[in-house]
Amino acid sequence: MNNLPAPLSTWARNVSPSPTLAIDAKAKALLAAGEDVCGFAAGEPDFDTPDHIKEACIAALKAGKTKYAPTPGIEPLRQAIADKYAADYGLKVAPSQVVVSPGGKFSCYLGVLSVCSPGDEVIIPAPYWVSYPEMVKLAGATPKFVLADDSTGFRLTPAQLEAAITPKTKLLILTSPSNPTGAVYTRAEMEAIVAVAMKHNLYIMSDEIYEHLVYDGVQHVAPATFGKDVEARTIIVSGFSKPYAMTGWRLGTLVAPAPIAKAAAELQSQMSSNATTFAQYGALAALKEKEKTKASLQAMLVAFDRRRKFLHAELNKIPGISCLLAQGAFYLFPNISKFGMSDTEFCSKLLEQEKVAVVPGSAFGAEGYMRLSYATSDEIIKKGVERLARFCATLRK
């Protein structure tokens, strides 16, 4: 009898693990071993979930909200999400167009699965969030990358998009503000990109998880606001992790035209049932208790803005590094190509020699860069950038 295990599936063999989570895990393992590590790898606010959100969840637990909920989410939360898009963007969204999922990552996957089939192509501007290509591959579709580097402010141009489209192109993924670069599209830039997508009848998945994390008076622009024809082909994915420091709660949102939302809910019904019932009541409080939520968000923004400016200035003082100033999210994406080694080698040696954990740009489809998250303490940022400067000085000798 052959006792060898059965071969892994095509999906299991071809999927890549998340490099950001892998580096964060390595940094945490070093910390657990007693090493003094400065971690810039995780995309996670270093703030606690606001008390009013936690208290609403506790109250839901005490009230017995521990059973199955409707697959697309509890009705009050779906209504609150619809109301949010009406108030913020003037979009008339019905609760039936809203799906609450177990995390923003899962919302993205549902969006891809709802419209993409084997043989379809999905355009992903690079630098990209590391999970987009894997989601596309798991749907049987083909990711097609278009590099928008620091020469364009990390923003895709209409000409680049036009050149990448083929008869097989089905979906364009747009992220603004961006992970990993913090780039934010202006209204004019977004309108020009959307016009090309509409010309070719593409769907747009607009990842707006960082919509509230913007600086310098910059405004987030939602593609779905550009007209009914655009809204009818736009899937908005977001969640509660980043703006409300709720990463571990695993609550994502998807807002889409009714047929796509229905498909996403049906897919979710077979994959995960509903998002955690009592956690949804915490999310409801985040949206309903607006003044408390606004105060918590503002405190987080003040800290992030201070760290952003400090880290940006310090990075640009280091010979060999050049870094654009991010306008959103909580990342900087400096260019390190002048050091004459791959970004992977650079980041590996930096962790080994100076105990500073950053993510190489190649993980995001952009060789020659690295991503630093400033969603960490001022002390770690100051100490980490001093170590980085010391490390870079050794490379120039």
N, C-alpha and C positions, 0 to 999 in steps of 0.2 A: 504493500500500500504506500502511495506517495503521501508523505506527511508534510510536504512543503506547503507553506501558506499560498492561498490563491493570489494571483497577480493583482496589484493595485489597479484601480480604474484609471482611465485616461485623465480624468479630472484630478485625481489625487497625485498622479505622476507629474502633471504639468503645472500645478499651482505652486507659487513661491510663497514662503513665509514672509510675514511683514518685517522688513528690515528695521523699521523704527521701533517696533515692539521688541525685536531681538536685541538691539543695542541698548534699549532701556532696561531690559532684563539683565544684560551683562553688567550694566552700571550698578543696578540694584544688588546683584550678586557680590560685586566688589565692595559695595557699602556694607552688606551683611557680613563680609569677611573682615571688616574693620578698616577698609581703605577709605581715604578722604577723597571722594569722587565729586567732581562738579558736573552735574548732569544737565545737559542742554537738549536731550534727545526726545523727551516725551512731549506730546501735544496735549497737555493737560493743565488747566489752571491750578495754581498752588493755593487757591482759596477753598474754604469749606462751602458746602451748599448752604445757602441762606436759611436761617432758622424757620422762617414762616413756611418754607417749602417742606422742610423736614417735619415740622409739627403737623402739617396737613396729611402727610403720609402716615405719621404715627396715629393720628385720629382715624384715618381710614382703616388701619390695621385693627385698632380697638373696636371699630364699628363692624368688623367682620368682612371687610372688602377683600377677601382672600380667595374668592372663587373665580371661575372663568369669567372673562368679560367678552363682549362682542369682539370678533377678530379685528376689525379696523379701529377699535378704541372705544372707550366709554363715550356716550353721546355728549355729555357736558364738555368734555375736553375737545372733541372734534368741533363742536360749535364754537368754543373759545378760540381755537386755531383759525377757523373760518373768519371769526370776527377780527382777529389780529390782522389777517391779510386785507380785510376790508378797510380797517383803520389805518394801517401803515402804507398800503399801496393802492387802495381804491379798487381792489379785485373783488368781484362778487363771487365768492366761493361758497358752495353748499357743503354742509357737513358730509354728504355722501361722496365728496371729492377729496376727503381727508382720510389718510391711513396713518395710525400711530403704530410704530414698529418697535422691536427690541433694539434700538440704536440707530443713529444716523448712518452708520455703515450699512446696516441692513436695509434702510430706506433706499440707499444708492443701489444696492443689489436688486431690490424689487423693481426699481425704475428701469434698470438695464434689462432684467428678465421679462418685463412687461411688453417691451417693444422690439427686442432683438432676438434674432433666430440664427442658427448656423448659416454661414455664408454672408451674413451682414458685416459691414465694417463700421467701426465706431471711432470717430476722430477725438483724440485726447491731446490737448495742448500740453507740452512739456515746458518747464517742470510740472509734474503732476503728483497728486496724492498717490501714494504707493499702491493703494488697493484698487484703483480704477481698472488697470489692465487685467488684473486677476479676475475681477468680476466679469469683465467682458469675455475673457476666455472661458470662464465657467458657464457662461450663457451659450457657448459654442460659436460666438462671433469673433471677429478679428480686430484687435486694437491697432489703430494707425496713429503714430505719433508725429506731432509737428512741433519742433523746438522754437520756442520764443524766449531767447536768452536775455541777458541784461542790456543788450543793445536796443531792445524794444521795450525795456522796462518790464520784461517778463510777461508781456501781453501779446496775444495772438493778433496778427493783422488780417484784414479782410483778404488781401492777396494771398497770404499763406493758406488761409482756409479754402479759398477758391481752388488753389493748386492741388490741395489734398483730396478734394471730393471726387469720387468715382460713382459709376452707376450702382455700386454696392453699398454706398454710404447710407446709413440709416439714422445715426444718432451723433450729435455733438455734445460733449461734456464741457460745461463752462463752470469755473469756480472763481467767484469774486465776492469777498476777498479770498486770496489764494493761500492754500497750504501747498507748497512750502515757502512761497516767496513773500507773502503779504501784499502782493500787487492787487490794485483795485482798478477795474475798468471805469473810465468816465462814461457819461451817458452817450456822448457822441461815438466813442469807441464801441460801446456795446450795441448801439443801434446799427452801426456799420457791419458788425459781425453777424447780428441777427438777420439783417437784410440778405446776406449771402446764404445763410441757413434756410431762410424762407424761400428764396429763389430756387433752391434745390429740394424743397419739401422735406427737410430734415426735421427730426425731433430734436429738442434741446433738453438736456438734463442740467438744470441750474442748481448747483450745490451752494446753498446760501447759509451754511452752518455758522459762518463768521459774520453774518450781516450786521450785528450790533457792535462788533469790535472794529471800529474805524476811528481814525485820528485826523487831526489838522483840518477839521471841518469837512472832511470828505463824506460824501453820501453814497450809500450802497444803492446800486441800480438793479432792479429786478426785470429781467427780459420779458416776463409775462405781462408787464404793464404797457408794452408797445403796441397793443391792439388785439382785437379778438382773434385774428388769424394766428398771431404769435402765441397767445394764451392757449389756443386749441392744440398747439404742438409742443407745449412746455411742461416739463415735469419738475416741480420745485421740491428739492430734498433739503431737509434741515434737521434740527433736533434741539435738545435741551442741554447737551453736554458742555458746550463751550461757553455760551453766554451766562449760564446759571450755575456753573461749576458742578455739573451733575453727571460727570463722565461715567461713574460706576452705576448709575441708575439705569442705563441702557434704554433710552427713550428717543426714538427718532420720529420724524414726520415726513410724509409725502403728500403733496397737493398736486393734483393733476386733473385733466379732463375726465369726466365721469367714466368712460369706458376703460381708461387706463387705471384709474383708481380702483375700479371694480376688479380688474384683472390682478392688480397688486394685492388686494385684500384676499382674493381667492388663492393666490400663490402662498401668501402668508398663512392662510388657514391650514395648508398642508405642510408647512415648514416649521412653524413655531407657535401656532395658535395666536393668542393675543400677547401684547406686551404686558409686563407684570401689572396686575390690577391695582394694587395699593400704590405703586409708584406713580400711576397716572393721576392720582389725586394730588400728589405733590406737584406734578407738572401743571395741573389745573390751578393750583394756588399761585404758581409762578406767573401765569397769565392773568389771573383775576385780581390778585393783590398788587396792582400795578405800581403804586408808590413805593412799597417796600422792595419790590423787585428792581425798580429803577434806581433806588439808592444803592443797592448791593452791586448792580452792574456798573454804576458810576464810580464807586470806590475801586472796583477792579480795573476799570479803564484808566483811572488816574495813575495807578501803580504800573500798569502795562506801558502807558505812554512814557512815564519817567524812565523805565527800564529800556524801552525801545531807543530813546534818544541817547541814553548813556552808552548802551552797547554798540550802537551804530557809530558813535564818535570814537569809541575806543578801538573798534575793529579797523576803522580807516586810518588810525595812527600807526598800525602795524605795517611796516614795509612788506610789499608783496601781496597784501590783501586789499581788495576794493569791494565796497558794499553799498548797494542802493538802500535808501531809507524806505522801509515798508510803510504802507498807508493803512494796513488792516491786519487782522488776525494777531498772532503773537510770535512771529518768526522773522528772522533775518536770513538772507541767503547769499553770503559773501562769495566772491570769486577768488579761488585759491590756485588758479591754473599756472601762476608764475613760479611755483615752487619746484616744477620739474618732476613731479611724481603724480600718480593717479590719486584721485580724491579718496579712494578706499584705503590706499596705503597711508596717506596723510592722516586720516581719521583714526586708523588702527594704531599708528605710532603715537598719536596724540593721547589716546586713551592709555596705551601701555606706559609711556614715559611721564606724562603729566597728570594722568587720571582725570582727563576732561573728555566727557562723552558727547559727541556730536554725530550727526548722520551725514554720510557722504552724498553729494548731489546726484551721483549716478543711481542711487536708490529711487530718485524722483525723475530719472530719465535725462539728467543734465550733468554730464561729466565735467569736473573742474570746479565744482562748488561744494559748499557744505551748508547744512541747515542747523541753525541754533534757535531753540525756543527760549524766549525770555519770560515764559510763564513759570518762573522760578524766583527765588529770593534775590534781593539786591546784593546780599553778601556773597551768594554763589556766583552771581554774574561778575562781580568785581574780582573775586578770587580766580574764577575761571578764565577771564580775559587776560589777567596777568600771567597765568600759566601758559595760555595760548601764545602770548607775545614772546615769552621765554622760549617756547618750543620753536616758533618761527625763526627766532634769532639763531638757533643752532643749525637750521637748514640753510642759512645764508653764509655760513662760515666756509 
